[in-house]
């Protein structure tokens, strides 16, 4: 049993090595203690009533139920439990899905032990811990015009154009053919009613499309 003075942390991570390292890191703190650690959301949810976690460190990619689905159920069953997603993914769609599912924080597995404990400290003070790259994704999303006529892929390509990438570089970066990238760019020009890269970038800046 963890001391009653310590905040109760539940860990959900299918990689045993990572899971064990998280246990060691959290238990090294004077403020937090691991109440349990599981390899799946199903197990964590089954024992939620007895574990009564203050905080949950949740992986996204799990066998069976994923971390986003699991977070929704945990927040429904235990609204007072705060969830921090700890994942290798920095995809903006996953970030927002996790936040909509009830996650309060989102940090990457590359975070060192000090950053992990700092995230728990921050959430205990009412904050929302996020790695700098994730925070930038969130901020950038608020800057993008929600009424953009461009698809997600077209927005991505326009962003790469703004970085000075060539057709070949765009194709390689997005794993698409050169012809496909040209088709996307043609569609971008058509939707924005422009005839050149400079016009497209000027309109994108003016209308906050990227």
Secondary structure, DSSP 8 states (H G I E B T S, - for coil): ---TTSEEEEEE-S-HHHHHHHHHHHHTSSSEEEEEEESSHHHHHHTHHHH--SEEEE-SS-SSS-HHHHHHHHHHH-TT-EEEEEES---HHHHHHHHHTTEEEEEETT--HHHHHHHHHHHHTT---B-HHHHHHHHHHHHS-TT-SS-HHHHHHHHHHHTT--HHHHHHHHT--HHHHHHHHHHHHHHHT-SSHHHHHHHHHHTT--
